[in-house]
């Protein structure tokens, strides 16, 4: 299997067992050690992976690093572990800060088994930065994340190569975070900046600020919707190159013929399909609801003219729900019973999707829970 395949196997296992892992020690054994092994390091060789490495700091004796990755007998990467789902705030990175200062390692990793935050010393030499330059979520990653993580793998590990891209990664991540904040809540300075040339002689009063804040937010949503629509159109043409990074949207219409339930509303002209900002927001709400059951990358959206289907694993036989938002004044959600018959419910707003959280989780669980069948010998086995 490829590097990414090993990560997917671990991701699925963790998604199914994370509720059983309650302690820091269990997190290390079930989550962190397999992760380190995927990077190519032998967790059973103390000359390569040393648990509980002594890292005395000043008057503090007996300080230990949870795991130290060694090369030529010297630490190159330190792992500080918290229990599964535990906080990874700066307050919880105190030990890692101290260890980093007294060892030769250039990279520190703070993890709770689900999220891995990678630190180095970009700001001041030999002093670990307060903010990570890279973050990897084992339950939600894309190919770009995997390519960055691969640089830490044993066969490819090169300190200078990682440091050369660390600054770029750090600031790219910071800018993405800021843009995401502006997408939902544009700051006054940003609204003032984008509206300056539009106001002419008008002053930036409180009422103007309120008006242009709403316009800016709407412009963001429409821009993203148009980009997604361009992606959908481009994906339908095999000869058309992708202009933007892949999104968690599966535009293929040919797979809709796999199940009779999905053929009734199949559009004659896919080019007429437009993914709206409301559909995109509804898709992300559904993803967040079922997030505790499956990795978000497994939940995809397939848009059509009359509805927007949300599927598990891009499989038309695994429908989670349908968003029927074409009439924005009358939002509806379609849910499926055990026989895959759709029942539609009205929504007053997108927030009402959360009222159907149990049904959405049940739909996903029906595809992920093994079915026990009775064998001829009287024993039970997974179907």
MOZI-V664431 format. One record per backbone hydrogen bond with DSSP energy under -1.0 kcal/mol. NH is the residue of the N-H (numbers start at 0). CO is the residue of the C=O. Records with the same first field share a line. If there is no record, write none. Layout:
NH: CO + CO
//
This chain:
5: 1
6: 2
7: 3
8: 4
9: 5
10: 6
11: 7
12: 8
13: 9
14: 10
15: 11
16: 12
17: 13
19: 16
20: 17
26: 22
27: 23
28: 24
29: 25
30: 26
31: 26
32: 27
34: 30
35: 31
36: 32
37: 33
38: 34
39: 36
40: 35
44: 41
47: 44
48: 44
49: 67
51: 65
52: 64
54: 62
56: 59
59: 56
64: 52
66: 78
67: 49
68: 76
69: 47
70: 73
73: 70
75: 68
76: 68
77: 106
78: 66
79: 108
81: 110
85: 82
91: 88
92: 89
96: 92
97: 93
98: 94
99: 95
100: 96
101: 97
107: 118
108: 77
109: 116
110: 79
111: 114
115: 135
116: 109
117: 133
118: 107
126: 123
128: 119
132: 117
133: 117
135: 115
137: 113
139: 136
145: 141
146: 142
147: 143
148: 144
149: 145
151: 148
152: 149
153: 38
156: 152
161: 157
162: 158
163: 159
165: 161
168: 164
169: 165
170: 166
171: 167
172: 168
173: 169
174: 170
175: 171
176: 172
177: 173
178: 174
179: 175
180: 176
181: 177
182: 178
183: 179
184: 180
190: 186
191: 187
192: 188
193: 189
194: 190
198: 194
201: 198
204: 202
208: 204
209: 205
210: 206
211: 207
212: 208
213: 209
214: 210
215: 211
216: 212
217: 213
218: 214
219: 215
220: 216
221: 217
222: 218
223: 219
224: 220
225: 221
226: 222
227: 223
228: 224
229: 225
230: 226
231: 227
232: 228
233: 229
234: 230
235: 231
239: 236
248: 246
249: 300
255: 252
256: 253
257: 254
261: 258
262: 259
265: 262
271: 268
272: 269
279: 275
280: 276
281: 277
282: 278
283: 279
284: 280
285: 281
286: 282
287: 283
288: 284
289: 285
292: 289
293: 289
297: 294
298: 295
299: 310
301: 308
303: 306
307: 322
308: 301
309: 320
310: 299
311: 317
312: 297
314: 311
317: 314
319: 309
320: 309
321: 333
322: 307
323: 331
329: 326
331: 323
332: 344
333: 321
334: 342
336: 340
339: 336
342: 334
344: 332
346: 330
351: 348
352: 349
353: 350
354: 351
355: 352
356: 353
359: 355
360: 356
361: 357
362: 358
363: 359
364: 360
365: 361
366: 363
368: 364
372: 380
374: 378
377: 374
380: 372
382: 370
//
